[in-house]
Amino acid sequence: MSRRSVLARTLAVLSIASLTGPALHAQPARSSSNRRTIPNVPELRARLDSIARDAVVHFPLASASVVVLRGTDTLLNAAYGEADLSLHVPATTRTRYRWIGPGFPVFVAAVLQQVANGKLSLDDDAARYLPDFPWQGRRVTVRQLLNATAGLPDYHYLGDAFYIAAATPKTTADITALFAGQPFVHEPGARWSWSVSGYHLAGVILEQLTHEPYAAYATTHVLSPAGLRETSMCGDADVVPDLARGYSRDRGTFSHPVYPSATTIRFLNDVCGTALDAARLTRALPTLLGSTLTRTMLGLDRPPVLIDGADSASRSGLIVRLGREAGHRWWGFPGGWWMGYGSTFQQFDDDSLTVVVLTNTYTQDSQWLAHQLARTALGEPTLATPWSARSTTTVGEPVSVAEGARLVGTYDVRAVPETPSQYRQMRRTVRVYEEAGRVMVAVAGDEAAPLLRQRDGRYVRAYGPERWFVFSFAPSGGPATALSYEGPQRLTGPRVR
């Protein structure tokens, strides 16, 4: 029987497979002497519901859809908040969100199907499929594109080059051109560094092998066989039923996201669906791929690829990640956010536990909520509520024209040396200017806003995503000589004019 026939039979089995398939790497259960006490199901459901409800109110989130499955029990399948704030449309369990994280396995499954079909080897030189891409004399494998060790710069973190053109819809070739020829951030295979540029090139290779657009292939060969009836591929112009509207959060208020979806990588984030479907897909993957390719997806067939950061136990598979929650092993994606959405999914195979959190708010808060829900379901100590430690940001006072005269100018700011490697190419242009009696600040590609002075000497924008500006002056006084710009990353640089 051919590999294609075996795969087809596997997909057919998947379409009728139970939602609660066997654990991938089952471990002996904890002995009764060291097992924590877990509440009964009704009490646990009430706790999980209370945690999710409080998080939506206190973070706040526009809405959240949450699923927690343990074995054959559905501990929580609920939605909170509003899918559309302007129309006051409540979120329901059938509300769809753009999957920023849970959609990654869709892409990985599509690529690994080409491995099963004998069309692709993960250890192939990517130049074999993309000979015209400027590899700069380096050998980069397909596996390195997928496990974030290729060393390619992430085009989202190029700075002005990305943000100025962010609103322009882009073809696949346009996206490739954003980072083609940019310096590598490290040698291929030397270390892990997150880069959607690698995933983008892997998607280009996938379309070459399948001879059809990724959305069409993924629908036919991944979503449909998995029985996902409330999930679809969703491009920028698609009308998606029951889709929650995405929002950015600015100091407790909501606005529409700054960056349109045209700027993102369509091979990862162009999936829109419900939280329950995301949980179904997570549990179905071992059947969809088979045990060998599932181990490949999780990176268990090679020495571990460790992820930089405080959590030394965290490691990378093919896009998905592996880690521990209070000692319990999980795989999934710990928190993605983009284009007005945020999401987290975790699969605890040893505990037969699945946790999915989808939100229509551009924030990392889904990560905290998923961790809290998982710890509660596992009977482990829970985390402190982050909102109890938050201080309210002082809005500040408008900057006078006289004060602004010392700040006016154009600043060339770049990532500080201690910035993680994938962000080091970030470079932004910040302009401070006077307009109609107001002192304005504009970061290239972002909306301009009045500059407000804080009591501690820092400055913020009057609206939009919260960003901090700290000006430096010569000892003798006079105009500002440099600026530190603190947003998602810290950048600093001189006043150039």
N, C-alpha and C positions, 0 to 999 in steps of 0.2 A: 504494500500500500504506500502511495506517495506521501511526502510530508504534507502537501496541500490537502490530501484526503483526510489525513489524521487531524489536521487543524480544523477542517470543516466539521468533522465528527465531534471534535471537542467543543466547537461553538454551538452545535446543535444540542449537546448535552447541557451546556451552560444555560440555554434559554429556558430550561425547565428545572434547573438546579435549585436546591433549597437556598434561601437567604442565609442560612446558618451553616455554611460549609465547614469542613474540618480546619483546625488551626494549622498554620504552616509549619511551625517548629514547636510542637507540643512539648512541654516540660512537665515533670512530675508536679502534681498539685502540692501546695503548701500543706504541711502537716497541721493537724488541728491545734497543736501546741503553739504555733507561731502565726496562725491565720488571724487576721483582724476581724472584729465583729462587723458584719455588714447588715444594715437594717433590712427588714423585710421589704418586699417589692412595693406595696402601697406607700409605706413610709419613705422609701427611697425615691419614689416618683415625686412625692410632695417636696422633698428636699431639693431635688434636681430642678423642679419647676420653679421653686422659690429663688434658687441661685440665678437661673436664666432671667427671670422676671426682674430681679433687682439689678442685674448687670445692664439690661437694656435701659432702665430708668436712670441709673447713676453714672454710667460712663460718659454721656449717654450714647445710644445707638438708635438710628432711625428705625431699624427693625432687625430681628434675628430669627432665623429658623434653626431649630436644634433637634438632633436625633441622637439618642443613646441606646444602643442595643447591647444586651448581655446574654449570650447564649441564645435561647429562643424567646427571651423576654424583650419586649419593647418598653424600656424604662421611661423613655421620653420621646415624643414626636410632637413638637409644639412650635408655634410661631408667636412672636411678640412684636409690638410696635406697628409702624405703618410702612407699607410698601411704597406708597406715594404720599409725601407729606402735604403737598399742595392740594391734593384731592381727598385727603384723609381716607385713603384706601388701606384697610387693615391687612397686615400680613397674615397668611394662612399657611397650613402645611403644604398647600399646592402652589405657593408663591415660588417663582424661580429666581435664582440669583446667578450672576456670572461667577463661575467657579475659579477663584484665584487660589489654586492649590489642588482641590479635588479633581480638577480637569487634567492635571499632569499625568496620572496613570493612563488616561485615554491615549495620550501621545506616545507614552512609553510602550503600551500594548501594541499600538500600530507599528512602531519600529521593530519590536521583537517578533512580530508576525513575519516580517521580512527575513529575520534570522531563521525562523522555523521553516520558511519556504526555501531557504538556501540562496536567497538573493543578496544577502548581506552578512558580513562578519563584523562584529564589534571591534575587532582588532585590525580591520582594514585601515589603510592610510586614507584619510578623508579626501586627500588630493586626487585619489583614484576617481572619485565621483564629482569633485569640484576642482578641475585642473586650472581654471582661470582665476580662482581666488588667490590673493597674494599671501601665501603661507610664510613668506620671508625666510625660506630655507629650513623651516621646521617641519618635523613629521608629527602630525596630530592625528590620532585615531578617532574613529567614530565613538568608541567608548569614552574617550576623554571629552568629547563634545557633550556627552550625556551626563557624566558624573562631575562636571565642573572642574576639571583639572587641565583643560586645554591651554589656559593662559590667555585666552582672547579677552580683550577689554569689553565690558558690558556697555552696549551702546546707550543704555538708559543713563549712564553716569559719565557721559562725555561732557556734560555741561552745556554751554551756549549752543554748540553744534547740534545738540538734540532738542533743547527746549525751544529755540527760535523757530524750528521747523515742526514742532510737535503738532500743530493744528492742521498740517497738510496731510491729507490721506496719502498712504504710501503703498506702492507695490512691493512684492518680495525683493525685487532688485533694488528698490529705493532703500529698504531697510538694510540690505547687505552693504550698500554703499556708505552707510553711516559709520561703519567700523572697519571696512576693508582698508588695509594699509596702516591702520593705527598701531602703535607699538604694543607688543605683547606685554602683559603685566607680570608674567613669569614664564619660565620654560615649560613646555608641555610635560605634564605628569609630575611636576615638582611639588605641587601643593594644590589644595582645594581653594577655589575662589569663584563665588557665584557669578555666572555670566549667561544672560539669556542669548547673547550672541552665538554661543555654542549650540544652544537648543534650536535657534533659528536655522543655522546651517544644517543641523540634523534633519530639520523639517524639509529643507530644500532637497536633501538627498532622498528623503522618504517619497516626496512627490515625483522625483525622477524614477524611482523604482516601481511605484504603483501606477504611473501614467494617468493620474487623476488628482484633482484638488484634494487637499487633506480633509476638508469638511465632508466631502462626499465619501471618501474612503472610511473615515472614522465612523460615520453614520452607519454604513453598511456592515463593517467588519468589527466594530467594537460596541457602539451604543445599542444597535438592534439585537445582536446576539446576547447581550447582557440583560435584555428585557427592560431597558430604561424607557418608559413610556412618557415620562414627564421631563425629559431632558433632550436637548437638541444642540447641534452646532449653531453658533450665532455670530455672524459677522457684523460689521458696523452698520450695515443698511438693513439688516433683517428685522422683521417684526416678530417679536417673541411673545407668545401668550403668557399672561400672568407674571411678566418680568418686573421685579422690583426696580425702582428708579434709584440710581446710585447717587450718593452724597459725600461731600467732604465735611469734616467737622472743624469748626474754627472757634475755639474757646467756648464750647457749649452750644453754639448755634450751627445750623446746617446750611450748606450751599452746594451747588452742583460742582462736580469735579473739574479741576482746572485742565487736566490733560485728557483729550479725547482718546477713544479706544484705538484710533488709527495709529497711535504711536506704540502700541504694545506688540507682543509677539503672538501672532494668531495661532501658532502651533500649540500654545499652552493655554491661553485664556479664552479661546473662542468656544467655550462650552457653557450653556445656560441650563440649569436644572434645579430640582428640589433637593432638599437636604436628605430626604429618604432615598432618593435615587443615588446620591453620592455615597451613602452608606451601602446600598446594594452593590454598586460598582466595586467599592473597596473589598467587600466580602467575596465578590465573584471573581476577582482577578486570579486567584490560584487555580480555579477551574479553567478560566479563559486561557491562561498561559501555560499551565502545567507546572509541575514542581521544579523542573530544571530552569525554565525561563523565569519563574518567580524568584528563585534564588539569584538569578542574574540581575533582575530588576532591583533586588535589595542589596546587590553588591556583595553577596555572601560567597560568591565563587572566586573572589580575589582577596588579597590583603586589604584590610580596611582603609578607606579614605576618610581621614579624620577632618572634621569641620572646625575651622578657627573659632575661638570664642571661649567663654567661661565654662561651657559645658563640654568637658573633655571626652565624655562618653558619647557625644553626638557624632554620627558618621553619615556618609553620603552613599546612596545607591545611585541608580540612574534617575536623576532628578529628585526622586523621593528621598526621605531621610529616615534615619533610625536613631532612637534615643531611649532614655529611661525616664519614667515618671514614678518617683518614690520607689525606685528599684524594679519597677515593672517595665519590661521591654515593649516598645511600640515601634511601628513604622508608619509613615504618612508624610504630612507636611505641616510643620508647627505653626504656620501663620503666614499667609500671603495677603497683600493688599495692593489694590491698583484700581484706577478708573472708577472710584466711588464704591468699591466693594472690598470686603475682607472675608477670609475664610480659613478654617483649620480643619484637618481631619487626622485622626489617629486610630490605628488598628492595633489592639493588644492581643496578639494571637494566643499567648499563653493563658490569657484570662477570658478569651472569647468575647472581648469588649470592643465595640466600635463607637467612636464619638465624632460627630460632625457638627460644626457651627458655621453657618453662612450669614453674612450681614450685608446690608446695602449702605455701609459706612466705611469710608477710606481710613482705616485704622488697624492697628495691631491688636485691638482689644479682643478679637475672636480667639486669639491664642490663650490669653489668661482665662477666658470663659471655658474653653475646651479643657484646659488643665484642671480647672476647679471641678468641672463635671466628672472628669475621669477619676480624680482622686476620691471624690465622693462615692462614685460607683464601686471603686476598688476598696473602700473602707479605710483609706489612708488620710493622714492629717491634711486639712485643706490650707489654701493660701490666704494670706491677709488680703482684705479688699483694698485695691489700689486707690479707689476714690477717697477712702478715709484719710489717706496721707497727702492728697493733692491740695495745693494751695491755689487760691483763685488768682489768676493773673491780673495785675493792675493794668488797666487800660492805658493810663498815662496821659500826659498833657501834649497838646499840639506844639510843635517846634516853631518858635518865632522866626521871622525872616532874618533878624539880626543874628540869632544863634545858628540858623541854617547856613549863613554865609560862610561859616567855618567848616561846614560839612559838605557843601556843594562840590561835586566833582565826579569823575568816573574812576572806579576802582577795579583792578584786575585781581581777583581772588582765586586761589587754588587750594587744593587739599593739603592739609598739614602732613608732615612726614609720618606721623603715627597712624594715619588713616589706613584701614585694611586695603590690601593690594587692589581689590576689584574697584575701589573708589578713587584711587590715586590720580587717575587721569582727569578727574572732575575739575573744571575751570568755568567760572561764571564772571560775567561783567555786571557790576552793580553801579547804577547811576543815581545820584542825589541831585535834585534840581528844585528851583523855585518856580511855582506856577500859580498865578492869580492869588498871591499872598499866602500860599501854603507851601511847605517844604515836603517834596514828594520823594519816594524811593521806588526804584524799578529794577528788578533783577531780570536780565535779558530773558525774554520769553514768557515772563509772568506779568500779571496786571499791575500797573503802578498803583500806589496807595500813599496817603499822607503818612509822614513819619511822626511817631509819638515817643516822647521822652519818658523813661522810667525813673523812679526815685534812686535806683542803684547806679545810674549813669549809663545804662544801656538804652537802646531804642528798639521799638517794634513797629511793624506795619499796623495801620489802623484796622485793616480787615484782610481777609485771605488767610492762607495757612500761616501758622505762627512761626515767625522767623525773628532772630535776634541780631542786632547790629551793634558792634562795639568799635568806636573810632579811637585811633591813636594820634597823639599830637607831639610835636617837637617840644623839648624842655623850654625853649624860648617862646612857645606859644605859636600863634598863627593858625592857618588852615590845617585840617586833619591831614596826616601823612599816610595813614594806612587804615584798613578796615578788617575786622574779623566778622565773618558771616556765619551764623550758627543756625542751620536748618537740620535736615536729616544727617548731614555731615558738617564738620567744621572746616571752613575755608578761610584763608587769610591772604592779604596781599596789599600792595601799595596803591596810592592814589596816582593815576597815570595822566590825568588831565582834568 
